[in-house]
Amino acid sequence: MNTLITAKELRASFPTVVRRVRKGARYTVIYRSRPAFQLSPVEESSTPAGDAAGDSLYRAAALGRSTDAVAAADHDHLLYAK
């Protein structure tokens, strides 16, 4: 069963909604008079999308600190901006 709930109602009754979703209920959340997203129970057979511990980049040690007095956000912009 799919139940409509406003974002305000969701915030006010979040623990109750979580309990109901875990038991199989489904909700469509309305935000600013439009459907925004759906809440549904997680299927038992689903697995996490990825394993961070198995990722070599995740396990890599830090290389050090920047010595050029440029903020990390600026480095990111230079490296990844399109």
C-alpha positions in Angstrom: 0.0 0.0 0.0 1.4 3.4 -1.0 0.5 6.3 1.4 0.9 10.0 0.7 2.7 12.0 3.4 3.9 15.6 3.3 7.6 16.4 4.2 6.3 18.2 7.3 4.4 15.1 8.5 7.4 13.0 7.7 9.7 15.1 9.9 7.1 15.1 12.7 6.6 11.3 12.7 9.9 9.9 11.3 10.4 7.1 13.9 6.9 5.8 13.3 7.3 6.0 9.5 10.6 4.1 9.7 8.9 1.3 11.8 6.1 1.0 9.3 8.4 1.0 6.3 10.4 -1.8 7.9 7.2 -3.8 8.1 6.4 -3.3 4.4 4.6 0.0 4.1 5.4 2.4 1.2 5.2 6.2 1.3 5.3 8.9 -1.4 6.6 12.1 0.2 5.0 15.3 -1.1 7.2 18.4 -1.0 5.7 21.8 -2.2 2.6 20.1 -3.5 4.5 17.7 -5.7 5.7 14.1 -5.2 9.4 14.3 -4.3 10.5 10.8 -3.5 9.3 7.4 -2.3 10.1 5.4 0.8 10.1 1.7 0.5 11.6 -1.2 2.5 15.0 -2.6 1.6 14.8 -6.0 0.1 16.7 -8.7 2.1 18.5 -9.9 -1.0 20.0 -6.5 -1.9 23.7 -5.9 -1.2 25.5 -2.7 -0.7 26.5 -0.9 -3.9 30.2 -1.1 -3.2 32.9 -2.3 -0.8 35.0 0.7 0.2 37.4 -1.5 2.2 38.3 -3.4 -1.0 39.0 -0.3 -3.0 42.8 0.4 -3.3 42.3 4.2 -3.4 40.3 4.0 -0.1 43.1 2.1 1.6 45.9 4.4 0.2 47.9 6.3 2.7 47.9 10.1 2.7 50.7 11.6 0.5 51.3 14.6 2.5 50.3 18.2 2.7 50.3 20.9 0.1 53.3 23.2 0.2 52.0 25.8 -2.2 49.6 27.6 0.2 46.6 26.7 -2.0 43.5 25.3 -0.4 42.4 21.8 -1.0 39.2 23.0 -2.6 41.2 25.0 -5.1 43.3 21.9 -6.0 40.0 20.0 -6.5 38.7 22.7 -8.8 41.9 22.6 -10.9 41.9 18.8 -11.1 38.2 18.0 -11.6 36.6 21.1 -13.1 35.3 20.8 -16.6 
